[in-house]
Amino acid sequence: MQIEASSGAMMVAEGSRFGAFASQPEVVRAESLRKVFHSGLQEVVPLDGVSLSILRGELIAIIGPSGSGKSTLLHLLAALDTPTNGTVYFAGNSLSSLAESELAEYRNSRIGFVWQRHHLLPDFTAAENVAMPLLVGGMALGQALRTAKEWLGEVGLASRSEQRAGQLSGGEQQRVAMARALVKEPALLLADEPTGDLDEQNAEHVFDLMQRLHRSHRLTSVFATHNLALARRADRVLVLGRGKLSPEAEAPAPKWASDSKTLGNLG
């Protein structure tokens, strides 16, 4: 069953501070993000003044070597972590100004997140895994499972909906994870190395799927990758290194990018 393409915005609860989102061309804006970690006496600064504007409908790739801060940046955009300095805005609201209940709404309804490792529950079926965000949001079980199966059809796994997740192949598991991230029709899809654990063929299939869903459902998507060939299929390629984020054309040629197709397990 084909799910009707949406504008990428869920229905807004009455009184929500996100009510103006649907009319705004800018989905998320990050201003002067700085993140500091401490390891013993050493200070690690993966992000040092990073600013970014994400417009509705964009497909953005972020590339950089292991430890450059790609995951950290995505976690800040998703409100899974907080910056040491700087601000992330959504619908004109600073995330730091939101109450915990509003942050929970943002994480659970506005953001879809795909990790490098799928984090599925292996003893639950594919449909049950995809339905989890809907059940957490209070949807009835029958309706949640029907919606989950529709999304599994969207990712080419309609026939596998009753299969336990632990019995699926790696590529199938990542497609289930993609359906789970999109089942609540989030405003922003964030994918952290979504093909990093897959062989080249499955990586191509998963990225092709992500790109197709991005277009057919008019999504706004940001993905981190070490695969330059995939990154250059995005609308914009941004390079993260030494704490700074730059457009690919302005960034110096990265020494770690010696292989133009797959850069190895750079994380």
C-alpha positions as CSV (number, residue, x, y, z in Angstrom):
1,M,0.0,0.0,0.0
2,Q,1.4,3.4,-1.0
3,I,1.5,5.9,1.8
4,E,0.4,9.4,0.8
5,A,3.4,11.7,0.6
6,S,3.4,14.3,3.3
7,S,5.0,17.7,3.8
8,G,7.2,16.2,6.5
9,A,5.2,17.8,9.4
10,M,3.1,15.8,11.8
11,M,-0.2,17.2,13.1
12,V,0.6,19.7,15.8
13,A,-0.9,19.2,19.2
14,E,-3.1,22.1,20.4
15,G,-1.0,24.6,22.3
16,S,2.3,23.2,20.9
17,R,5.1,25.7,20.4
18,F,5.8,24.0,17.1
19,G,2.5,25.3,15.6
20,A,4.2,27.7,13.2
21,F,6.5,25.0,11.8
22,A,4.5,24.2,8.7
23,S,4.8,27.7,7.3
24,Q,8.6,28.0,7.7
25,P,11.1,27.1,4.9
26,E,13.9,26.6,7.5
27,V,13.5,23.3,9.4
28,V,16.4,23.6,11.8
29,R,19.1,26.1,12.5
30,A,22.2,25.7,14.5
31,E,24.2,28.7,15.6
32,S,27.8,28.6,16.9
33,L,27.7,25.1,18.3
34,R,30.6,24.1,20.5
35,K,30.9,20.8,22.2
36,V,33.6,20.0,24.7
37,F,34.4,16.5,26.1
38,H,36.9,15.8,28.8
39,S,39.1,12.7,28.9
40,G,41.2,12.8,32.1
41,L,43.1,16.1,31.8
42,Q,42.6,16.3,28.0
43,E,39.9,18.5,26.5
44,V,38.4,17.2,23.2
45,V,36.5,19.7,21.1
46,P,34.8,18.0,18.1
47,L,32.6,21.1,17.4
48,D,34.0,24.6,17.7
49,G,31.6,27.2,16.4
50,V,29.5,25.1,13.9
51,S,26.6,26.9,12.3
52,L,24.1,25.3,9.9
53,S,20.7,26.1,8.3
54,I,18.7,23.1,7.0
55,L,15.9,24.1,4.6
56,R,12.7,22.1,3.9
57,G,13.3,19.4,1.3
58,E,17.1,19.4,1.4
59,L,19.2,16.2,1.4
60,I,22.5,17.1,3.1
61,A,25.5,14.9,3.5
62,I,28.1,15.5,6.2
63,I,31.5,13.8,5.7
64,G,34.6,13.7,7.8
65,P,37.1,11.3,9.4
66,S,36.5,9.2,12.5
67,G,36.2,11.4,15.6
68,S,35.5,14.6,13.6
69,G,32.2,15.1,15.3
70,K,29.6,13.9,12.8
71,S,27.7,11.9,15.3
72,T,28.0,14.6,17.9
73,L,26.5,17.2,15.5
74,L,23.5,14.9,14.6
75,H,22.9,14.2,18.3
76,L,22.8,17.9,19.1
77,L,20.3,18.5,16.2
78,A,18.1,15.7,17.6
79,A,18.3,17.0,21.2
80,L,19.9,13.7,22.2
81,D,22.7,15.8,23.7
82,T,23.2,19.4,24.6
83,P,25.9,21.8,23.3
84,T,28.5,23.3,25.6
85,N,27.8,26.6,23.9
86,G,25.6,27.6,21.0
87,T,21.9,27.0,20.2
88,V,19.8,24.8,18.0
89,Y,16.5,26.3,16.8
90,F,13.4,24.5,15.6
91,A,10.2,26.3,14.5
92,G,11.8,29.5,15.8
93,N,12.3,28.0,19.3
94,S,15.6,27.4,20.9
95,L,15.7,23.8,22.1
96,S,17.4,25.0,25.3
97,S,14.2,27.0,26.1
98,L,11.9,24.0,25.8
99,A,10.4,22.2,28.8
100,E,11.2,18.5,29.0
101,S,7.8,17.5,27.7
102,E,8.3,19.7,24.7
103,L,11.8,18.2,24.1
104,A,10.2,14.8,24.3
105,E,7.7,15.8,21.6
106,Y,10.5,17.1,19.5
107,R,12.6,13.9,19.8
108,N,9.7,11.5,19.4
109,S,7.6,13.2,16.7
110,R,9.7,15.7,14.9
111,I,13.0,13.7,14.5
112,G,13.5,10.4,12.8
113,F,16.9,8.9,13.6
114,V,18.7,6.0,11.8
115,W,21.8,4.7,13.5
116,Q,24.7,2.8,11.9
117,R,23.6,-0.2,14.0
118,H,19.9,-0.7,13.6
119,H,19.0,-1.2,17.3
120,L,16.0,-3.4,16.6
121,L,14.5,-5.8,19.2
122,P,15.5,-9.2,17.7
123,D,12.7,-11.2,19.3
124,F,10.0,-8.8,18.0
125,T,8.7,-9.0,14.5
126,A,9.6,-6.4,11.9
127,A,6.1,-4.9,12.2
128,E,6.3,-4.7,16.0
129,N,9.7,-2.9,15.8
130,V,8.3,-0.3,13.3
131,A,5.2,0.1,15.4
132,M,7.1,0.9,18.6
133,P,7.2,4.7,18.2
134,L,3.5,4.8,17.5
135,L,2.7,2.6,20.6
136,V,4.9,4.9,22.7
137,G,2.8,7.8,21.4
138,G,-0.4,6.2,22.5
139,M,-1.7,4.7,19.3
140,A,-3.9,1.6,19.6
141,L,-2.0,-1.7,18.8
142,G,-4.1,-2.7,15.8
143,Q,-3.8,0.7,14.1
144,A,-0.1,0.9,14.9
145,L,0.6,-2.5,13.3
146,R,-1.4,-1.6,10.2
147,T,0.6,1.6,9.8
148,A,3.9,-0.2,10.5
149,K,3.0,-2.8,7.7
150,E,2.3,0.0,5.3
151,W,5.7,1.5,5.9
152,L,7.3,-1.9,5.6
153,G,5.7,-2.1,2.2
154,E,7.3,1.3,1.4
155,V,10.8,-0.2,2.1
156,G,10.1,-3.4,0.2
157,L,9.6,-5.7,3.1
158,A,5.8,-6.2,3.1
159,S,6.3,-10.0,2.9
160,R,8.7,-9.9,5.9
161,S,6.5,-8.0,8.4
162,E,5.9,-11.1,10.6
163,Q,9.5,-12.2,10.6
164,R,11.5,-11.7,13.7
165,A,14.0,-8.9,13.3
166,G,16.9,-11.1,14.4
167,Q,16.2,-13.5,11.5
168,L,16.5,-10.7,8.9
169,S,19.6,-9.9,6.9
170,G,21.7,-6.9,7.7
171,G,20.3,-4.9,4.8
172,E,16.7,-5.9,5.7
173,Q,17.3,-4.9,9.3
174,Q,18.5,-1.4,8.2
175,R,15.4,-1.0,6.0
176,V,13.2,-1.9,9.0
177,A,15.1,0.8,11.0
178,M,14.4,3.3,8.2
179,A,10.7,2.5,8.3
180,R,10.7,2.8,12.1
181,A,12.4,6.3,11.8
182,L,9.8,7.5,9.3
183,V,6.6,5.9,10.8
184,K,5.6,9.1,12.6
185,E,6.4,11.3,9.5
186,P,9.0,13.4,11.2
187,A,10.0,16.9,10.1
188,L,13.7,15.9,9.9
189,L,15.4,12.6,9.1
190,L,18.9,12.2,10.6
191,A,21.0,9.2,9.6
192,D,24.3,8.5,11.2
193,E,26.4,6.3,8.9
194,P,23.3,4.4,7.8
195,T,25.3,2.2,5.4
196,G,28.5,1.9,7.5
197,D,27.9,-1.7,8.6
198,L,26.8,-3.0,5.2
199,D,28.7,-4.4,2.3
200,E,28.9,-2.3,-0.9
201,Q,25.9,-3.8,-2.6
202,N,23.6,-3.5,0.4
203,A,24.9,0.0,1.1
204,E,23.9,1.1,-2.4
205,H,20.4,-0.5,-1.9
206,V,19.8,1.2,1.4
207,F,21.0,4.6,0.1
208,D,18.9,4.2,-3.0
209,L,15.9,3.6,-0.8
210,M,16.7,6.6,1.4
211,Q,17.0,8.8,-1.6
212,R,13.7,7.5,-3.1
213,L,11.8,8.0,0.2
214,H,13.3,11.5,0.5
215,R,11.9,12.4,-2.8
216,S,8.5,10.6,-2.7
217,H,7.7,11.8,0.8
218,R,9.2,15.2,0.4
219,L,11.5,14.7,3.4
220,T,14.2,16.9,4.8
221,S,17.2,14.7,5.5
222,V,20.8,14.9,6.8
223,F,23.1,11.9,6.8
224,A,26.7,11.4,8.0
225,T,28.8,9.2,5.9
226,H,32.4,8.3,5.0
227,N,31.4,7.3,1.4
228,L,32.1,10.2,-0.9
229,A,30.3,8.6,-3.8
230,L,27.1,8.5,-1.9
231,A,27.6,11.9,-0.3
232,R,27.9,13.5,-3.7
233,R,24.4,12.4,-4.6
234,A,23.1,14.8,-2.0
235,D,22.0,18.4,-2.6
236,R,24.8,19.7,-0.4
237,V,28.0,18.1,0.9
238,L,29.5,19.6,4.1
239,V,32.9,18.6,5.5
240,L,33.4,18.5,9.2
241,G,37.0,18.6,10.5
242,R,39.0,20.3,13.2
243,G,35.7,21.5,14.8
244,K,34.6,23.4,11.7
245,L,31.9,22.7,9.1
246,S,32.5,23.9,5.5
247,P,30.9,23.3,2.1
248,E,32.9,20.7,0.2
249,A,34.0,23.1,-2.5
250,E,35.5,25.4,0.2
251,A,37.1,22.7,2.4
252,P,40.7,21.6,1.8
253,A,41.0,18.1,0.2
254,P,40.9,15.8,3.2
255,K,43.9,13.5,3.6
256,W,41.6,10.6,4.7
257,A,39.7,10.7,1.4
258,S,42.2,8.8,-0.6
259,D,39.6,6.4,-2.0
260,S,36.9,8.4,-3.8
261,K,34.3,5.6,-3.4
262,T,34.5,4.0,0.0
263,L,36.8,5.4,2.7
264,G,36.9,2.4,4.9
265,N,35.5,2.2,8.4
266,L,36.0,5.8,9.4
267,G,32.9,6.1,11.5
